[in-house]
Amino acid sequence: MKLQDKVAVITGAGSGMGKEMALLFGREGAKLVLADITQASLD
């Protein structure tokens, strides 16, 4: 796990590149802080 014990803050995490980055960083072990303009996108 390349990103274990790291924290990533990702804006626009509900769709597009932000979503893909969140999924990838999560798989690599990062702790995530996600933000998007709508809560429904993050659910």
PDB file of N, CA, C and O in Angstrom:
ATOM      1  N   MET A   1       0.835  -1.177   0.000  1.00  0.00           N
ATOM      2  CA  MET A   1       0.000   0.000   0.000  1.00  0.00           C
ATOM      3  C   MET A   1       0.883   1.244   0.000  1.00  0.00           C
ATOM      4  O   MET A   1       1.495   1.595   1.009  1.00  0.00           O
ATOM      5  N   LYS A   2       0.930   1.878  -1.119  1.00  0.00           N
ATOM      6  CA  LYS A   2       1.818   3.019  -1.316  1.00  0.00           C
ATOM      7  C   LYS A   2       1.456   4.244  -0.479  1.00  0.00           C
ATOM      8  O   LYS A   2       2.337   5.016  -0.101  1.00  0.00           O
ATOM      9  N   LEU A   3       0.177   4.428  -0.190  1.00  0.00           N
ATOM     10  CA  LEU A   3      -0.262   5.656   0.474  1.00  0.00           C
ATOM     11  C   LEU A   3      -0.701   5.432   1.915  1.00  0.00           C
ATOM     12  O   LEU A   3      -1.349   6.300   2.498  1.00  0.00           O
ATOM     13  N   GLN A   4      -0.366   4.301   2.497  1.00  0.00           N
ATOM     14  CA  GLN A   4      -0.744   4.038   3.879  1.00  0.00           C
ATOM     15  C   GLN A   4      -0.152   5.103   4.789  1.00  0.00           C
ATOM     16  O   GLN A   4       0.991   5.520   4.600  1.00  0.00           O
ATOM     17  N   ASP A   5      -0.925   5.544   5.774  1.00  0.00           N
ATOM     18  CA  ASP A   5      -0.541   6.588   6.724  1.00  0.00           C
ATOM     19  C   ASP A   5      -0.433   7.974   6.079  1.00  0.00           C
ATOM     20  O   ASP A   5       0.160   8.877   6.669  1.00  0.00           O
ATOM     21  N   LYS A   6      -0.988   8.156   4.891  1.00  0.00           N
ATOM     22  CA  LYS A   6      -1.045   9.466   4.237  1.00  0.00           C
ATOM     23  C   LYS A   6      -2.496   9.937   4.225  1.00  0.00           C
ATOM     24  O   LYS A   6      -3.414   9.121   4.307  1.00  0.00           O
ATOM     25  N   VAL A   7      -2.704  11.241   4.125  1.00  0.00           N
ATOM     26  CA  VAL A   7      -4.042  11.817   4.042  1.00  0.00           C
ATOM     27  C   VAL A   7      -4.163  12.554   2.718  1.00  0.00           C
ATOM     28  O   VAL A   7      -3.287  13.340   2.357  1.00  0.00           O
ATOM     29  N   ALA A   8      -5.249  12.300   1.992  1.00  0.00           N
ATOM     30  CA  ALA A   8      -5.504  12.984   0.728  1.00  0.00           C
ATOM     31  C   ALA A   8      -6.779  13.807   0.867  1.00  0.00           C
ATOM     32  O   ALA A   8      -7.806  13.295   1.314  1.00  0.00           O
ATOM     33  N   VAL A   9      -6.717  15.082   0.484  1.00  0.00           N
ATOM     34  CA  VAL A   9      -7.889  15.943   0.435  1.00  0.00           C
ATOM     35  C   VAL A   9      -8.245  16.086  -1.035  1.00  0.00           C
ATOM     36  O   VAL A   9      -7.455  16.596  -1.830  1.00  0.00           O
ATOM     37  N   ILE A  10      -9.440  15.631  -1.390  1.00  0.00           N
ATOM     38  CA  ILE A  10      -9.844  15.620  -2.797  1.00  0.00           C
ATOM     39  C   ILE A  10     -11.132  16.415  -2.953  1.00  0.00           C
ATOM     40  O   ILE A  10     -12.147  16.095  -2.335  1.00  0.00           O
ATOM     41  N   THR A  11     -11.085  17.456  -3.785  1.00  0.00           N
ATOM     42  CA  THR A  11     -12.288  18.229  -4.100  1.00  0.00           C
ATOM     43  C   THR A  11     -12.858  17.702  -5.406  1.00  0.00           C
ATOM     44  O   THR A  11     -12.130  17.159  -6.238  1.00  0.00           O
ATOM     45  N   GLY A  12     -14.153  17.863  -5.579  1.00  0.00           N
ATOM     46  CA  GLY A  12     -14.801  17.333  -6.776  1.00  0.00           C
ATOM     47  C   GLY A  12     -14.830  15.820  -6.762  1.00  0.00           C
ATOM     48  O   GLY A  12     -14.781  15.186  -7.816  1.00  0.00           O
ATOM     49  N   ALA A  13     -14.909  15.231  -5.566  1.00  0.00           N
ATOM     50  CA  ALA A  13     -14.786  13.778  -5.420  1.00  0.00           C
ATOM     51  C   ALA A  13     -16.049  13.009  -5.796  1.00  0.00           C
ATOM     52  O   ALA A  13     -16.052  11.778  -5.762  1.00  0.00           O
ATOM     53  N   GLY A  14     -17.119  13.713  -6.152  1.00  0.00           N
ATOM     54  CA  GLY A  14     -18.369  13.045  -6.469  1.00  0.00           C
ATOM     55  C   GLY A  14     -18.464  12.513  -7.881  1.00  0.00           C
ATOM     56  O   GLY A  14     -19.338  11.697  -8.174  1.00  0.00           O
ATOM     57  N   SER A  15     -17.574  12.962  -8.776  1.00  0.00           N
ATOM     58  CA  SER A  15     -17.661  12.504 -10.158  1.00  0.00           C
ATOM     59  C   SER A  15     -16.342  12.763 -10.886  1.00  0.00           C
ATOM     60  O   SER A  15     -15.456  13.449 -10.377  1.00  0.00           O
ATOM     61  N   GLY A  16     -16.239  12.211 -12.064  1.00  0.00           N
ATOM     62  CA  GLY A  16     -15.091  12.460 -12.941  1.00  0.00           C
ATOM     63  C   GLY A  16     -13.750  12.076 -12.351  1.00  0.00           C
ATOM     64  O   GLY A  16     -13.621  11.059 -11.670  1.00  0.00           O
ATOM     65  N   MET A  17     -12.746  12.911 -12.625  1.00  0.00           N
ATOM     66  CA  MET A  17     -11.383  12.627 -12.167  1.00  0.00           C
ATOM     67  C   MET A  17     -11.277  12.598 -10.652  1.00  0.00           C
ATOM     68  O   MET A  17     -10.535  11.788 -10.096  1.00  0.00           O
ATOM     69  N   GLY A  18     -12.014  13.479  -9.976  1.00  0.00           N
ATOM     70  CA  GLY A  18     -11.979  13.494  -8.516  1.00  0.00           C
ATOM     71  C   GLY A  18     -12.443  12.169  -7.935  1.00  0.00           C
ATOM     72  O   GLY A  18     -11.847  11.662  -6.984  1.00  0.00           O
ATOM     73  N   LYS A  19     -13.507  11.604  -8.502  1.00  0.00           N
ATOM     74  CA  LYS A  19     -14.022  10.313  -8.038  1.00  0.00           C
ATOM     75  C   LYS A  19     -13.004   9.210  -8.280  1.00  0.00           C
ATOM     76  O   LYS A  19     -12.758   8.383  -7.401  1.00  0.00           O
ATOM     77  N   GLU A  20     -12.414   9.195  -9.463  1.00  0.00           N
ATOM     78  CA  GLU A  20     -11.422   8.172  -9.783  1.00  0.00           C
ATOM     79  C   GLU A  20     -10.197   8.268  -8.876  1.00  0.00           C
ATOM     80  O   GLU A  20      -9.644   7.250  -8.459  1.00  0.00           O
ATOM     81  N   MET A  21      -9.775   9.500  -8.574  1.00  0.00           N
ATOM     82  CA  MET A  21      -8.637   9.683  -7.664  1.00  0.00           C
ATOM     83  C   MET A  21      -8.983   9.174  -6.272  1.00  0.00           C
ATOM     84  O   MET A  21      -8.163   8.518  -5.629  1.00  0.00           O
ATOM     85  N   ALA A  22     -10.200   9.474  -5.801  1.00  0.00           N
ATOM     86  CA  ALA A  22     -10.624   9.025  -4.476  1.00  0.00           C
ATOM     87  C   ALA A  22     -10.622   7.505  -4.399  1.00  0.00           C
ATOM     88  O   ALA A  22     -10.157   6.931  -3.415  1.00  0.00           O
ATOM     89  N   LEU A  23     -11.138   6.859  -5.428  1.00  0.00           N
ATOM     90  CA  LEU A  23     -11.168   5.396  -5.442  1.00  0.00           C
ATOM     91  C   LEU A  23      -9.754   4.809  -5.456  1.00  0.00           C
ATOM     92  O   LEU A  23      -9.464   3.866  -4.720  1.00  0.00           O
ATOM     93  N   LEU A  24      -8.890   5.360  -6.282  1.00  0.00           N
ATOM     94  CA  LEU A  24      -7.517   4.873  -6.374  1.00  0.00           C
ATOM     95  C   LEU A  24      -6.750   5.096  -5.074  1.00  0.00           C
ATOM     96  O   LEU A  24      -6.097   4.182  -4.571  1.00  0.00           O
ATOM     97  N   PHE A  25      -6.829   6.316  -4.529  1.00  0.00           N
ATOM     98  CA  PHE A  25      -6.108   6.616  -3.296  1.00  0.00           C
ATOM     99  C   PHE A  25      -6.621   5.753  -2.153  1.00  0.00           C
ATOM    100  O   PHE A  25      -5.838   5.308  -1.314  1.00  0.00           O
ATOM    101  N   GLY A  26      -7.935   5.510  -2.113  1.00  0.00           N
ATOM    102  CA  GLY A  26      -8.511   4.643  -1.086  1.00  0.00           C
ATOM    103  C   GLY A  26      -7.986   3.226  -1.191  1.00  0.00           C
ATOM    104  O   GLY A  26      -7.653   2.603  -0.182  1.00  0.00           O
ATOM    105  N   ARG A  27      -7.913   2.716  -2.413  1.00  0.00           N
ATOM    106  CA  ARG A  27      -7.361   1.363  -2.621  1.00  0.00           C
ATOM    107  C   ARG A  27      -5.905   1.278  -2.190  1.00  0.00           C
ATOM    108  O   ARG A  27      -5.444   0.228  -1.743  1.00  0.00           O
ATOM    109  N   GLU A  28      -5.180   2.388  -2.326  1.00  0.00           N
ATOM    110  CA  GLU A  28      -3.760   2.411  -1.965  1.00  0.00           C
ATOM    111  C   GLU A  28      -3.522   2.689  -0.481  1.00  0.00           C
ATOM    112  O   GLU A  28      -2.375   2.781  -0.044  1.00  0.00           O
ATOM    113  N   GLY A  29      -4.609   2.825   0.301  1.00  0.00           N
ATOM    114  CA  GLY A  29      -4.475   2.916   1.740  1.00  0.00           C
ATOM    115  C   GLY A  29      -4.524   4.302   2.346  1.00  0.00           C
ATOM    116  O   GLY A  29      -4.328   4.444   3.554  1.00  0.00           O
ATOM    117  N   ALA A  30      -4.779   5.330   1.553  1.00  0.00           N
ATOM    118  CA  ALA A  30      -4.818   6.694   2.086  1.00  0.00           C
ATOM    119  C   ALA A  30      -6.085   6.920   2.912  1.00  0.00           C
ATOM    120  O   ALA A  30      -7.129   6.320   2.651  1.00  0.00           O
ATOM    121  N   LYS A  31      -5.975   7.782   3.895  1.00  0.00           N
ATOM    122  CA  LYS A  31      -7.152   8.288   4.592  1.00  0.00           C
ATOM    123  C   LYS A  31      -7.665   9.441   3.730  1.00  0.00           C
ATOM    124  O   LYS A  31      -6.877  10.256   3.251  1.00  0.00           O
ATOM    125  N   LEU A  32      -8.984   9.512   3.532  1.00  0.00           N
ATOM    126  CA  LEU A  32      -9.538  10.470   2.580  1.00  0.00           C
ATOM    127  C   LEU A  32     -10.393  11.529   3.249  1.00  0.00           C
ATOM    128  O   LEU A  32     -11.167  11.242   4.163  1.00  0.00           O
ATOM    129  N   VAL A  33     -10.240  12.765   2.774  1.00  0.00           N
ATOM    130  CA  VAL A  33     -11.148  13.864   3.077  1.00  0.00           C
ATOM    131  C   VAL A  33     -11.732  14.253   1.730  1.00  0.00           C
ATOM    132  O   VAL A  33     -11.025  14.762   0.860  1.00  0.00           O
ATOM    133  N   LEU A  34     -13.038  14.010   1.560  1.00  0.00           N
ATOM    134  CA  LEU A  34     -13.671  14.221   0.259  1.00  0.00           C
ATOM    135  C   LEU A  34     -14.634  15.397   0.313  1.00  0.00           C
ATOM    136  O   LEU A  34     -15.336  15.597   1.304  1.00  0.00           O
ATOM    137  N   ALA A  35     -14.656  16.172  -0.770  1.00  0.00           N
ATOM    138  CA  ALA A  35     -15.572  17.314  -0.862  1.00  0.00           C
ATOM    139  C   ALA A  35     -16.162  17.379  -2.258  1.00  0.00           C
ATOM    140  O   ALA A  35     -15.504  17.053  -3.246  1.00  0.00           O
ATOM    141  N   ASP A  36     -17.409  17.803  -2.319  1.00  0.00           N
ATOM    142  CA  ASP A  36     -18.068  18.038  -3.599  1.00  0.00           C
ATOM    143  C   ASP A  36     -19.147  19.081  -3.354  1.00  0.00           C
ATOM    144  O   ASP A  36     -19.480  19.379  -2.206  1.00  0.00           O
ATOM    145  N   ILE A  37     -19.687  19.630  -4.415  1.00  0.00           N
ATOM    146  CA  ILE A  37     -20.681  20.676  -4.275  1.00  0.00           C
ATOM    147  C   ILE A  37     -22.008  20.134  -3.734  1.00  0.00           C
ATOM    148  O   ILE A  37     -22.769  20.882  -3.119  1.00  0.00           O
ATOM    149  N   THR A  38     -22.295  18.855  -3.950  1.00  0.00           N
ATOM    150  CA  THR A  38     -23.523  18.255  -3.420  1.00  0.00           C
ATOM    151  C   THR A  38     -23.188  17.000  -2.608  1.00  0.00           C
ATOM    152  O   THR A  38     -22.330  16.209  -3.000  1.00  0.00           O
ATOM    153  N   GLN A  39     -23.865  16.833  -1.490  1.00  0.00           N
ATOM    154  CA  GLN A  39     -23.667  15.660  -0.635  1.00  0.00           C
ATOM    155  C   GLN A  39     -24.070  14.382  -1.366  1.00  0.00           C
ATOM    156  O   GLN A  39     -23.418  13.350  -1.209  1.00  0.00           O
ATOM    157  N   ALA A  40     -25.130  14.441  -2.156  1.00  0.00           N
ATOM    158  CA  ALA A  40     -25.618  13.241  -2.853  1.00  0.00           C
ATOM    159  C   ALA A  40     -24.546  12.639  -3.754  1.00  0.00           C
ATOM    160  O   ALA A  40     -24.489  11.418  -3.902  1.00  0.00           O
ATOM    161  N   SER A  41     -23.708  13.453  -4.349  1.00  0.00           N
ATOM    162  CA  SER A  41     -22.638  12.947  -5.214  1.00  0.00           C
ATOM    163  C   SER A  41     -21.630  12.121  -4.434  1.00  0.00           C
ATOM    164  O   SER A  41     -21.063  11.170  -4.971  1.00  0.00           O
ATOM    165  N   LEU A  42     -21.401  12.470  -3.181  1.00  0.00           N
ATOM    166  CA  LEU A  42     -20.415  11.765  -2.370  1.00  0.00           C
ATOM    167  C   LEU A  42     -20.962  10.460  -1.798  1.00  0.00           C
ATOM    168  O   LEU A  42     -20.200   9.538  -1.508  1.00  0.00           O
ATOM    169  N   ASP A  43     -22.276  10.383  -1.638  1.00  0.00           N
ATOM    170  CA  ASP A  43     -22.877   9.157  -1.081  1.00  0.00           C
ATOM    171  C   ASP A  43     -22.698   8.024  -2.062  1.00  0.00           C
ATOM    172  O   ASP A  43     -23.129   6.902  -1.794  1.00  0.00           O
TER     173      ASP A  43
END
